[in-house]
Amino acid sequence: MVSKRIVAFVTVLSLAGLSSLAVAQTPECAVSAPLDTRVEAVLAKADRPAKQRDNDAHRLSETRFVLSHVKPGDHVLDIGAGGGYASYILSAAVCTGTVDSQNPQSWVDGYKMEPARQALAAARPNVHLVTAEFARIPAPAQPYDVIFIGTVYHDTYNETGHDAVAFDKSLLALLKPGGIVILTDHKTAPGIGATATNTLHRIEDTRVLADFKAAGFEQVENSNALANPADDHLKNVFDPSIRGQTDRMALIFRRPLK
């Protein structure tokens, strides 16, 4: 006679297996699924806040660019995550992977982010909240596969005592060998460098490229996926005439394998 305990144990294992299979079969979790299929599935998640859905149209190109470099199982750090727009998307895209959603305490307090962050963590068990200054992000138990810096790299320049190369070196240390940084940000006109980070909220792409090179990263990609030639680079990125349509850099950097 088969023990009831054995039957119960086998049942639990079976249910766990079915659960894992269900996750693996969802469109965003199929490694072989076309990019557009994965993007559509991630954006269609019912638990995403309505206010975030309102931004989907103007952030679609960025979402496609990011997800083209993220795969199921990845361990991702979302830097300057704000209320979690990208963290929601990344958490669905990595499936059985994890997302660490980071913000400085000053941002959490100043922009009253905590309710949105707690809602994110409650909705997505694979998201972990990290509250730390940009230059003091704690090392994870396992190095990150991917670090995402979505239109906030220029903001790090506005932190008191900021050292760009030292910050980028700290990111290098958080990544596994071969791990990547996905970076998007608003471009300035040539020759502006980092002088408009706190006024126009823009930064020159050549400055960003130089920072990461000095920190020891390899440049993998400099894409035109988020380019907008109609942007004159002279307006604040929050100006209604250009908001959501700025000319943005889309960069991939990699930690060398050796």
Secondary structure, DSSP 4 states (H G I P E B T S, - for coil): ---HHHHHHHHHHHHHHHHHHHHHHSGGG-TTS-HHHHHHHHHT-TTS-HHHHTTHHHHHHHHHHHHTT--TT-EEEEET-TTSHHHHHHHHHHTTSEEEEEE-HHHHHHTT-HHHHHHHHHH-TTEEEEE--GGGPPPPSS-EEEEEEES-HHHHTTSTT--HHHHHHHHHHHEEEEEEEEEEEEB--TT-TTTTTTTT--B-HHHHHHHHHHTTPEEEEEE-TT--TT--S-S-TT-TTTTT---EEEEEEE----
